[in-house]
């Protein structure tokens, strides 16, 4: 659904009206198998924000230091860094449906066993399994939706981004409501919902075709794609932005020190703005500023939000930090849709797009994992507000990196379809 800076399609209706109508039309005509996959995607995306409202509860219940709490995110992302190199090979070797279903099964096991964890180290180990399952599922779910959805690839992307937004917004609410009872509740609830999704996918998705019908993918192909200097520079920029993003996800709950319900409300607002801006604002901004210009503006806005969050911590104004976190969802949604479009547009057109996107994802998740490890130590070494000021610095590096991309020249058809597909998958 990405709109490139070379693309302004004439229409008798306004862009917002046309976009709204296409979204409704897409929802009406989808087959049952697509809805099953979308439901499972919602639950999988819920896992991203599920832990945020209960971080402080887990800290108290398990007597866990902040450095170990942030590892709940770091190991989750770290596994995805490695998984980006093997998911394409897995889908080729075993088939997309098997890869997707195994990923869901791993999430069910990890979330279910987390319900009975006795200490923080056990939770961290289970998040490793959770991250692997999430990577296997997400790497194939969007490809399946695109291949099975009615209304073209553009409509499939709308449906997938809607699932992403619902998951991001609902996850913190589920974590908060069940976390009031016990910190184990959100894990049990997620395991139950994901089990339903896994059974439905196993029963209703079409069988995998012969391996000979699939395009061979090597484990090292994504690394080779980063030989493209422009793709490498863009990926580095994305890595630093993702570092700033996971300052919010991994550290903000600890910085605010809120109980589950208020924390859930804050992250619900963040997820809601992420969803709305990714689906409705990003295409309009790309039309106005161009794809590259939209990314730079959104990263700048994210840096401002991080500065406000830091000021809130310094002045002990929790409301200001919370407001900054909610507002950061606006540029996050825009970047979710547009950032990978810049990467894919700058990739070598002679290379397969899926390979370039995997190399890009490898560096992006590495930035998030490194940030999630560092945030607690930055607060300990410098000051409680330090992680947010470092996030401002990450945004500055990201802007500088994207600015080095001289031009975004690609066939608008490929940018609109392939880059948008990767953009939704990346989050």
DRENDO-1510 file (C-alpha; in Angstrom, 1 decimal, always signed):
<recs>
REC; n; res; u; v; w
REC; 1; UNK; +0.0; +0.0; +0.0 .
REC; 2; UNK; +3.1; +2.2; -0.1 .
REC; 3; UNK; +2.7; +5.2; -2.4 .
REC; 4; UNK; +5.9; +6.2; -4.1 .
REC; 5; UNK; +7.1; +9.7; -4.8 .
REC; 6; UNK; +6.7; +9.0; -8.6 .
REC; 7; UNK; +3.1; +7.9; -8.3 .
REC; 8; UNK; +0.0; +10.0; -8.0 .
REC; 9; UNK; -2.9; +8.2; -9.6 .
REC; 10; UNK; -5.8; +10.3; -10.9 .
REC; 11; UNK; -9.2; +9.6; -9.4 .
REC; 12; UNK; -12.6; +11.1; -9.3 .
REC; 13; UNK; -12.8; +10.5; -5.6 .
REC; 14; UNK; -10.5; +11.8; -2.8 .
REC; 15; UNK; -7.6; +9.6; -1.8 .
REC; 16; UNK; -9.1; +9.1; +1.7 .
REC; 17; UNK; -12.5; +8.1; +0.4 .
REC; 18; UNK; -11.1; +5.7; -2.2 .
REC; 19; UNK; -8.8; +4.2; +0.5 .
REC; 20; UNK; -11.7; +3.8; +2.9 .
REC; 21; UNK; -13.9; +2.2; +0.2 .
REC; 22; UNK; -11.2; -0.2; -0.8 .
REC; 23; UNK; -10.6; -1.3; +2.8 .
REC; 24; UNK; -14.3; -2.1; +3.3 .
REC; 25; UNK; -14.5; -3.9; -0.1 .
REC; 26; UNK; -11.5; -6.0; +0.9 .
REC; 27; UNK; -13.0; -7.1; +4.2 .
REC; 28; UNK; -16.3; -8.1; +2.5 .
REC; 29; UNK; -14.9; -10.5; -0.1 .
REC; 30; UNK; -12.2; -12.5; +1.6 .
REC; 31; UNK; -12.4; -16.3; +1.7 .
REC; 32; UNK; -12.5; -18.2; +5.1 .
REC; 33; UNK; -8.8; -19.3; +4.9 .
REC; 34; UNK; -7.7; -15.6; +4.7 .
REC; 35; UNK; -9.7; -14.7; +7.8 .
REC; 36; UNK; -8.3; -17.6; +9.7 .
REC; 37; UNK; -4.7; -16.5; +8.9 .
REC; 38; UNK; -5.6; -12.9; +9.8 .
REC; 39; UNK; -7.0; -14.0; +13.1 .
REC; 40; UNK; -3.8; -15.8; +13.9 .
REC; 41; UNK; -1.8; -12.7; +12.9 .
REC; 42; UNK; -3.8; -10.6; +15.3 .
REC; 43; UNK; -2.9; -12.9; +18.2 .
REC; 44; UNK; +0.7; -13.1; +17.1 .
REC; 45; UNK; +1.0; -9.3; +17.0 .
REC; 46; UNK; -0.6; -9.1; +20.4 .
REC; 47; UNK; +2.5; -10.8; +21.8 .
REC; 48; UNK; +4.6; -7.7; +21.0 .
REC; 49; UNK; +2.8; -5.4; +23.5 .
REC; 50; UNK; +1.4; -8.1; +25.8 .
REC; 51; UNK; +4.3; -7.9; +28.3 .
REC; 52; UNK; +4.4; -4.1; +28.6 .
REC; 53; UNK; +1.6; -3.5; +31.1 .
REC; 54; UNK; +2.8; -6.3; +33.4 .
REC; 55; UNK; +6.6; -5.6; +33.4 .
REC; 56; UNK; +6.4; -3.9; +36.8 .
REC; 57; UNK; +4.2; -6.7; +38.2 .
REC; 58; UNK; +6.7; -9.3; +37.0 .
REC; 59; UNK; +9.5; -7.3; +38.6 .
REC; 60; UNK; +7.8; -7.3; +41.9 .
REC; 61; UNK; +6.5; -10.9; +41.7 .
REC; 62; UNK; +9.8; -12.5; +40.6 .
REC; 63; UNK; +12.2; -9.9; +42.2 .
REC; 64; UNK; +13.7; -9.3; +38.7 .
REC; 65; UNK; +16.2; -6.5; +38.0 .
REC; 66; UNK; +15.5; -4.1; +35.0 .
REC; 67; UNK; +18.4; -5.6; +33.1 .
REC; 68; UNK; +16.6; -9.0; +33.0 .
REC; 69; UNK; +13.2; -7.6; +32.4 .
REC; 70; UNK; +14.4; -5.9; +29.2 .
REC; 71; UNK; +15.9; -9.2; +28.1 .
REC; 72; UNK; +12.3; -10.4; +27.6 .
REC; 73; UNK; +12.4; -8.2; +24.5 .
REC; 74; UNK; +16.1; -8.5; +23.6 .
REC; 75; UNK; +16.1; -12.3; +23.3 .
REC; 76; UNK; +12.7; -12.2; +21.5 .
REC; 77; UNK; +14.3; -9.9; +18.8 .
REC; 78; UNK; +17.6; -11.6; +18.8 .
REC; 79; UNK; +16.1; -14.9; +17.7 .
REC; 80; UNK; +14.3; -13.0; +14.9 .
REC; 81; UNK; +17.7; -11.6; +13.7 .
REC; 82; UNK; +18.9; -15.2; +13.1 .
REC; 83; UNK; +15.4; -16.4; +11.9 .
REC; 84; UNK; +15.4; -13.9; +9.1 .
REC; 85; UNK; +18.2; -16.0; +7.5 .
REC; 86; UNK; +16.3; -19.3; +7.8 .
REC; 87; UNK; +12.6; -18.6; +7.4 .
REC; 88; UNK; +12.9; -18.3; +3.6 .
REC; 89; UNK; +14.8; -21.6; +3.4 .
REC; 90; UNK; +12.3; -23.2; +5.7 .
REC; 91; UNK; +9.4; -22.2; +3.6 .
REC; 92; UNK; +11.2; -23.6; +0.5 .
REC; 93; UNK; +12.3; -26.8; +2.2 .
REC; 94; UNK; +9.2; -27.7; +4.2 .
REC; 95; UNK; +6.4; -25.6; +2.7 .
REC; 96; UNK; +4.7; -22.4; +3.8 .
REC; 97; UNK; +1.8; -24.0; +5.6 .
REC; 98; UNK; +4.1; -26.3; +7.6 .
REC; 99; UNK; +6.4; -23.4; +8.5 .
REC; 100; UNK; +3.4; -21.2; +9.5 .
REC; 101; UNK; +1.8; -24.0; +11.6 .
REC; 102; UNK; +5.0; -25.0; +13.4 .
REC; 103; UNK; +5.5; -21.3; +14.2 .
REC; 104; UNK; +2.1; -21.1; +15.8 .
REC; 105; UNK; +2.7; -24.3; +17.7 .
REC; 106; UNK; +5.9; -22.9; +19.2 .
REC; 107; UNK; +4.1; -19.7; +20.3 .
REC; 108; UNK; +1.4; -21.8; +22.0 .
REC; 109; UNK; +4.1; -23.9; +23.9 .
REC; 110; UNK; +6.1; -20.8; +24.9 .
REC; 111; UNK; +3.1; -18.8; +26.1 .
REC; 112; UNK; +1.6; -21.8; +27.8 .
REC; 113; UNK; +4.7; -22.8; +29.7 .
REC; 114; UNK; +5.4; -19.2; +30.6 .
REC; 115; UNK; +2.2; -19.3; +32.7 .
REC; 116; UNK; +4.0; -21.7; +35.1 .
REC; 117; UNK; +7.5; -20.0; +35.1 .
REC; 118; UNK; +9.1; -19.9; +38.5 .
REC; 119; UNK; +11.7; -17.2; +37.9 .
REC; 120; UNK; +12.7; -14.5; +35.4 .
REC; 121; UNK; +15.4; -16.7; +33.8 .
REC; 122; UNK; +12.7; -19.3; +32.8 .
REC; 123; UNK; +10.6; -16.5; +31.2 .
REC; 124; UNK; +13.6; -15.3; +29.2 .
REC; 125; UNK; +14.3; -18.8; +27.9 .
REC; 126; UNK; +10.7; -19.2; +26.9 .
REC; 127; UNK; +10.8; -15.9; +25.0 .
REC; 128; UNK; +13.5; -17.3; +22.9 .
REC; 129; UNK; +11.1; -20.1; +21.8 .
REC; 130; UNK; +8.3; -17.5; +21.4 .
REC; 131; UNK; +10.5; -15.3; +19.1 .
REC; 132; UNK; +11.4; -18.2; +16.9 .
REC; 133; UNK; +7.7; -19.2; +16.5 .
REC; 134; UNK; +6.7; -15.7; +15.8 .
REC; 135; UNK; +9.4; -15.3; +13.1 .
REC; 136; UNK; +8.4; -18.6; +11.4 .
REC; 137; UNK; +4.7; -17.5; +11.4 .
REC; 138; UNK; +5.1; -13.9; +10.3 .
REC; 139; UNK; +7.6; -14.8; +7.5 .
REC; 140; UNK; +4.9; -16.9; +5.8 .
REC; 141; UNK; +1.5; -15.5; +7.0 .
REC; 142; UNK; +1.6; -12.4; +4.8 .
REC; 143; UNK; +2.7; -14.3; +1.8 .
REC; 144; UNK; -0.2; -16.7; +2.2 .
REC; 145; UNK; -2.7; -13.8; +2.6 .
REC; 146; UNK; -1.4; -12.1; -0.5 .
REC; 147; UNK; -1.6; -15.4; -2.5 .
REC; 148; UNK; -5.1; -16.2; -1.3 .
REC; 149; UNK; -6.8; -12.9; -0.8 .
REC; 150; UNK; -9.4; -11.5; -3.3 .
REC; 151; UNK; -9.2; -8.0; -4.6 .
REC; 152; UNK; -5.5; -7.9; -5.5 .
REC; 153; UNK; -2.3; -7.5; -3.5 .
REC; 154; UNK; -3.2; -4.0; -2.5 .
REC; 155; UNK; -6.3; -5.2; -0.7 .
REC; 156; UNK; -4.3; -8.0; +0.9 .
REC; 157; UNK; -1.9; -5.6; +2.4 .
REC; 158; UNK; -4.8; -3.5; +3.8 .
REC; 159; UNK; -6.2; -6.6; +5.5 .
REC; 160; UNK; -2.8; -7.6; +6.9 .
REC; 161; UNK; -2.0; -4.1; +8.2 .
REC; 162; UNK; -5.5; -4.0; +9.8 .
REC; 163; UNK; -4.6; -7.3; +11.6 .
REC; 164; UNK; -1.3; -5.7; +12.7 .
REC; 165; UNK; -3.0; -2.7; +14.1 .
REC; 166; UNK; -5.7; -4.6; +16.0 .
REC; 167; UNK; -3.0; -6.9; +17.5 .
REC; 168; UNK; -0.8; -3.9; +18.6 .
REC; 169; UNK; -3.7; -2.1; +20.2 .
REC; 170; UNK; -5.5; -5.1; +21.8 .
REC; 171; UNK; -2.3; -6.8; +23.1 .
REC; 172; UNK; -1.6; -4.2; +25.9 .
REC; 173; UNK; -5.3; -4.2; +26.9 .
REC; 174; UNK; -5.3; -8.0; +27.3 .
REC; 175; UNK; -2.1; -7.8; +29.2 .
REC; 176; UNK; -3.5; -5.1; +31.5 .
REC; 177; UNK; -6.9; -6.7; +32.2 .
REC; 178; UNK; -5.6; -10.2; +32.8 .
REC; 179; UNK; -2.5; -8.8; +34.6 .
REC; 180; UNK; -4.7; -7.2; +37.3 .
REC; 181; UNK; -5.5; -10.8; +38.4 .
REC; 182; UNK; -2.0; -12.2; +38.0 .
REC; 183; UNK; +1.0; -11.6; +35.7 .
REC; 184; UNK; +0.5; -15.2; +34.6 .
REC; 185; UNK; -2.9; -14.5; +33.1 .
REC; 186; UNK; -1.8; -12.7; +29.9 .
REC; 187; UNK; +0.4; -15.7; +29.0 .
REC; 188; UNK; -2.4; -18.2; +29.6 .
REC; 189; UNK; -4.8; -16.1; +27.6 .
REC; 190; UNK; -2.5; -15.7; +24.6 .
REC; 191; UNK; -1.7; -19.5; +24.6 .
REC; 192; UNK; -5.4; -20.3; +24.5 .
REC; 193; UNK; -6.2; -17.9; +21.7 .
REC; 194; UNK; -3.1; -18.9; +19.7 .
REC; 195; UNK; -4.0; -22.6; +20.1 .
REC; 196; UNK; -7.4; -21.8; +18.5 .
REC; 197; UNK; -5.6; -20.0; +15.7 .
REC; 198; UNK; -3.1; -22.9; +15.2 .
REC; 199; UNK; -5.9; -25.5; +15.0 .
REC; 200; UNK; -7.9; -23.4; +12.5 .
REC; 201; UNK; -4.8; -22.9; +10.3 .
REC; 202; UNK; -3.9; -26.6; +10.4 .
REC; 203; UNK; -7.5; -27.5; +9.3 .
REC; 204; UNK; -8.4; -24.8; +6.9 .
REC; 205; UNK; -5.3; -23.7; +5.0 .
REC; 206; UNK; -4.6; -25.4; +1.7 .
REC; 207; UNK; -1.9; -28.0; +1.6 .
REC; 208; UNK; +1.6; -27.1; +0.4 .
REC; 209; UNK; +2.4; -27.8; -3.2 .
REC; 210; UNK; +5.4; -29.8; -4.5 .
REC; 211; UNK; +8.8; -28.4; -3.6 .
REC; 212; UNK; +9.7; -28.1; -7.2 .
REC; 213; UNK; +7.1; -25.3; -7.6 .
REC; 214; UNK; +9.0; -23.1; -5.1 .
REC; 215; UNK; +11.8; -20.7; -5.7 .
REC; 216; UNK; +15.1; -22.0; -4.0 .
REC; 217; UNK; +16.4; -19.7; -1.3 .
REC; 218; UNK; +19.8; -20.1; +0.4 .
REC; 219; UNK; +20.5; -19.2; +4.1 .
REC; 220; UNK; +23.3; -16.8; +3.0 .
REC; 221; UNK; +21.4; -15.0; +0.2 .
REC; 222; UNK; +20.2; -12.2; +2.5 .
REC; 223; UNK; +23.7; -11.5; +3.7 .
REC; 224; UNK; +24.9; -11.3; +0.1 .
REC; 225; UNK; +22.1; -8.8; -0.7 .
REC; 226; UNK; +23.7; -6.4; +1.7 .
REC; 227; UNK; +26.7; -6.0; -0.7 .
REC; 228; UNK; +24.4; -3.4; -2.3 .
REC; 229; UNK; +25.8; -0.2; -0.6 .
REC; 230; UNK; +22.6; +1.7; -0.8 .
REC; 231; UNK; +20.5; -1.1; +0.7 .
REC; 232; UNK; +23.2; -1.5; +3.4 .
REC; 233; UNK; +23.1; +2.2; +4.4 .
REC; 234; UNK; +19.3; +2.2; +4.4 .
REC; 235; UNK; +19.2; -0.9; +6.6 .
REC; 236; UNK; +21.6; +0.7; +9.0 .
REC; 237; UNK; +19.2; +3.7; +9.3 .
REC; 238; UNK; +16.3; +1.4; +10.0 .
REC; 239; UNK; +18.3; -0.5; +12.6 .
REC; 240; UNK; +18.9; +2.8; +14.6 .
REC; 241; UNK; +15.2; +3.8; +14.3 .
REC; 242; UNK; +14.2; +0.3; +15.5 .
REC; 243; UNK; +16.6; +0.8; +18.4 .
REC; 244; UNK; +14.6; +3.9; +19.3 .
REC; 245; UNK; +11.3; +2.0; +18.9 .
REC; 246; UNK; +12.3; -0.6; +21.4 .
REC; 247; UNK; +13.4; +2.0; +23.9 .
REC; 248; UNK; +9.7; +2.7; +24.1 .
REC; 249; UNK; +8.6; -1.0; +24.1 .
REC; 250; UNK; +11.2; -2.3; +26.5 .
REC; 251; UNK; +12.0; +0.6; +28.8 .
REC; 252; UNK; +9.0; +3.0; +28.9 .
REC; 253; UNK; +6.9; +0.7; +31.2 .
REC; 254; UNK; +9.7; +0.7; +33.7 .
REC; 255; UNK; +10.3; +4.4; +33.4 .
REC; 256; UNK; +6.6; +5.2; +34.1 .
REC; 257; UNK; +6.2; +2.6; +36.9 .
REC; 258; UNK; +2.5; +2.3; +36.3 .
REC; 259; UNK; +0.2; -0.5; +37.4 .
REC; 260; UNK; -1.2; -2.8; +34.7 .
REC; 261; UNK; -4.4; -0.9; +33.8 .
REC; 262; UNK; -2.9; +2.6; +33.3 .
REC; 263; UNK; +0.1; +1.1; +31.5 .
REC; 264; UNK; -2.3; -0.9; +29.2 .
REC; 265; UNK; -4.2; +2.3; +28.4 .
REC; 266; UNK; -1.0; +4.1; +27.4 .
REC; 267; UNK; +0.1; +1.3; +25.1 .
REC; 268; UNK; -3.4; +0.8; +23.7 .
REC; 269; UNK; -3.2; +4.4; +22.6 .
REC; 270; UNK; +0.2; +3.9; +21.1 .
REC; 271; UNK; -1.0; +0.8; +19.2 .
REC; 272; UNK; -4.1; +2.5; +18.0 .
REC; 273; UNK; -2.2; +5.5; +16.6 .
REC; 274; UNK; +0.3; +3.1; +15.0 .
REC; 275; UNK; -2.5; +1.3; +13.3 .
REC; 276; UNK; -4.4; +4.4; +12.1 .
REC; 277; UNK; -1.3; +6.2; +10.8 .
REC; 278; UNK; +0.1; +3.2; +9.1 .
REC; 279; UNK; -3.1; +2.6; +7.1 .
REC; 280; UNK; -4.4; +6.1; +6.5 .
REC; 281; UNK; -1.6; +8.7; +7.1 .
REC; 282; UNK; +1.5; +7.1; +5.5 .
REC; 283; UNK; +0.2; +7.0; +1.9 .
REC; 284; UNK; -0.9; +10.7; +2.1 .
REC; 285; UNK; +2.4; +11.7; +3.6 .
REC; 286; UNK; +4.3; +9.9; +0.8 .
REC; 287; UNK; +2.2; +11.7; -1.8 .
REC; 288; UNK; +3.1; +15.0; -0.2 .
REC; 289; UNK; +6.8; +14.6; +0.6 .
REC; 290; UNK; +7.8; +11.5; -1.4 .
REC; 291; UNK; +8.7; +8.1; +0.1 .
REC; 292; UNK; +12.2; +9.2; +1.3 .
REC; 293; UNK; +11.0; +12.6; +2.6 .
REC; 294; UNK; +8.1; +11.0; +4.5 .
REC; 295; UNK; +10.5; +8.6; +6.2 .
REC; 296; UNK; +12.9; +11.4; +7.2 .
REC; 297; UNK; +10.0; +13.6; +8.6 .
REC; 298; UNK; +8.6; +10.6; +10.5 .
REC; 299; UNK; +11.9; +9.8; +12.1 .
REC; 300; UNK; +12.3; +13.4; +13.1 .
REC; 301; UNK; +8.8; +13.3; +14.7 .
REC; 302; UNK; +9.8; +10.2; +16.6 .
REC; 303; UNK; +12.9; +11.9; +17.9 .
REC; 304; UNK; +10.8; +14.8; +19.2 .
REC; 305; UNK; +8.5; +12.3; +21.0 .
REC; 306; UNK; +11.6; +10.7; +22.7 .
REC; 307; UNK; +12.8; +14.0; +23.8 .
REC; 308; UNK; +9.4; +14.8; +25.4 .
REC; 309; UNK; +9.5; +11.4; +27.2 .
REC; 310; UNK; +12.9; +12.2; +28.5 .
REC; 311; UNK; +11.8; +15.5; +29.8 .
REC; 312; UNK; +8.8; +13.8; +31.5 .
REC; 313; UNK; +11.2; +11.5; +33.4 .
REC; 314; UNK; +13.5; +14.3; +34.4 .
REC; 315; UNK; +10.7; +16.4; +35.8 .
REC; 316; UNK; +8.9; +13.4; +37.3 .
REC; 317; UNK; +5.8; +14.1; +35.1 .
REC; 318; UNK; +4.5; +10.6; +34.4 .
REC; 319; UNK; +1.7; +12.0; +32.3 .
REC; 320; UNK; +4.1; +13.8; +30.0 .
REC; 321; UNK; +6.1; +10.6; +29.4 .
REC; 322; UNK; +2.9; +8.6; +28.9 .
REC; 323; UNK; +1.6; +11.2; +26.4 .
REC; 324; UNK; +4.9; +11.1; +24.5 .
REC; 325; UNK; +4.7; +7.3; +24.2 .
REC; 326; UNK; +1.1; +7.5; +22.9 .
REC; 327; UNK; +2.1; +10.2; +20.3 .
REC; 328; UNK; +5.1; +8.2; +19.2 .
REC; 329; UNK; +2.6; +5.7; +17.7 .
REC; 330; UNK; +1.9; +8.3; +14.9 .
REC; 331; UNK; +5.4; +8.3; +13.3 .
REC; 332; UNK; +5.8; +4.6; +14.1 .
REC; 333; UNK; +2.9; +3.7; +12.0 .
REC; 334; UNK; +4.1; +5.8; +9.1 .
REC; 335; UNK; +7.6; +4.3; +9.3 .
REC; 336; UNK; +6.1; +0.8; +9.4 .
REC; 337; UNK; +4.6; +1.4; +6.0 .
REC; 338; UNK; +7.2; +3.6; +4.4 .
REC; 339; UNK; +10.7; +2.8; +5.7 .
REC; 340; UNK; +11.0; -0.6; +4.0 .
REC; 341; UNK; +9.7; +0.9; +0.8 .
REC; 342; UNK; +12.8; +3.1; +0.7 .
REC; 343; UNK; +15.0; +0.0; +1.3 .
REC; 344; UNK; +13.3; -2.0; -1.4 .
REC; 345; UNK; +13.3; +0.9; -3.8 .
REC; 346; UNK; +17.1; +1.3; -3.3 .
REC; 347; UNK; +17.8; -2.4; -3.7 .
REC; 348; UNK; +19.5; -3.8; -6.7 .
REC; 349; UNK; +16.6; -4.6; -9.1 .
REC; 350; UNK; +18.5; -7.6; -10.6 .
REC; 351; UNK; +18.2; -9.3; -7.2 .
REC; 352; UNK; +15.0; -11.1; -5.8 .
REC; 353; UNK; +13.1; -8.6; -3.6 .
REC; 354; UNK; +12.4; -11.3; -1.0 .
REC; 355; UNK; +16.2; -11.8; -0.5 .
REC; 356; UNK; +16.9; -8.1; -0.2 .
REC; 357; UNK; +14.1; -7.7; +2.3 .
REC; 358; UNK; +15.5; -10.5; +4.5 .
REC; 359; UNK; +18.9; -8.9; +4.6 .
REC; 360; UNK; +17.2; -5.6; +5.5 .
REC; 361; UNK; +15.2; -7.4; +8.3 .
REC; 362; UNK; +18.4; -9.0; +9.6 .
REC; 363; UNK; +20.0; -5.6; +10.4 .
REC; 364; UNK; +16.7; -4.0; +11.5 .
REC; 365; UNK; +16.0; -6.5; +14.2 .
REC; 366; UNK; +19.6; -6.5; +15.3 .
REC; 367; UNK; +19.2; -2.8; +16.1 .
REC; 368; UNK; +16.1; -3.5; +18.2 .
REC; 369; UNK; +17.7; -6.4; +20.0 .
REC; 370; UNK; +20.8; -4.3; +20.9 .
REC; 371; UNK; +18.7; -1.5; +22.1 .
REC; 372; UNK; +16.6; -3.8; +24.3 .
REC; 373; UNK; +19.8; -5.1; +26.0 .
REC; 374; UNK; +21.3; -1.6; +26.5 .
REC; 375; UNK; +18.3; +0.4; +27.8 .
REC; 376; UNK; +18.4; -0.8; +31.4 .
REC; 377; UNK; +22.2; -0.4; +31.6 .
REC; 378; UNK; +22.0; +3.1; +30.2 .
REC; 379; UNK; +19.6; +4.1; +32.9 .
REC; 380; UNK; +21.9; +2.6; +35.5 .
REC; 381; UNK; +25.1; +4.1; +34.2 .
REC; 382; UNK; +23.8; +7.6; +33.5 .
REC; 383; UNK; +20.3; +8.6; +34.6 .
REC; 384; UNK; +16.7; +7.2; +34.4 .
REC; 385; UNK; +16.1; +9.5; +31.4 .
REC; 386; UNK; +19.2; +8.5; +29.5 .
REC; 387; UNK; +17.6; +5.8; +27.4 .
REC; 388; UNK; +15.3; +8.3; +25.8 .
REC; 389; UNK; +18.1; +10.7; +25.0 .
REC; 390; UNK; +20.0; +7.9; +23.4 .
REC; 391; UNK; +16.9; +7.2; +21.4 .
REC; 392; UNK; +17.0; +10.8; +20.2 .
REC; 393; UNK; +20.5; +10.1; +19.1 .
REC; 394; UNK; +19.5; +6.9; +17.3 .
REC; 395; UNK; +16.9; +8.9; +15.4 .
REC; 396; UNK; +19.6; +11.5; +14.3 .
REC; 397; UNK; +21.8; +8.6; +13.0 .
REC; 398; UNK; +18.8; +7.1; +11.2 .
REC; 399; UNK; +18.0; +10.4; +9.5 .
REC; 400; UNK; +21.6; +10.8; +8.4 .
REC; 401; UNK; +21.6; +7.3; +7.0 .
REC; 402; UNK; +18.4; +7.7; +5.0 .
REC; 403; UNK; +19.6; +11.1; +3.7 .
REC; 404; UNK; +22.6; +9.3; +2.1 .
REC; 405; UNK; +20.2; +7.5; -0.3 .
REC; 406; UNK; +20.6; +9.6; -3.4 .
REC; 407; UNK; +17.3; +8.7; -5.1 .
REC; 408; UNK; +14.5; +6.2; -4.9 .
REC; 409; UNK; +14.2; +5.0; -8.4 .
REC; 410; UNK; +12.1; +1.8; -9.0 .
REC; 411; UNK; +9.2; +0.7; -11.0 .
REC; 412; UNK; +6.2; +2.0; -9.1 .
REC; 413; UNK; +4.4; -1.3; -9.5 .
REC; 414; UNK; +7.1; -3.2; -7.7 .
REC; 415; UNK; +7.6; -0.5; -5.0 .
REC; 416; UNK; +3.9; -0.3; -4.3 .
REC; 417; UNK; +3.4; -4.1; -4.0 .
REC; 418; UNK; +6.7; -5.6; -2.9 .
REC; 419; UNK; +7.8; -2.9; -0.6 .
REC; 420; UNK; +4.4; -2.6; +1.0 .
REC; 421; UNK; +4.3; -6.3; +1.5 .
REC; 422; UNK; +7.7; -6.3; +3.2 .
REC; 423; UNK; +6.7; -3.2; +5.2 .
REC; 424; UNK; +3.8; -4.9; +6.8 .
REC; 425; UNK; +5.7; -8.1; +7.5 .
REC; 426; UNK; +8.7; -6.2; +9.0 .
REC; 427; UNK; +7.0; -4.9; +12.1 .
</recs>
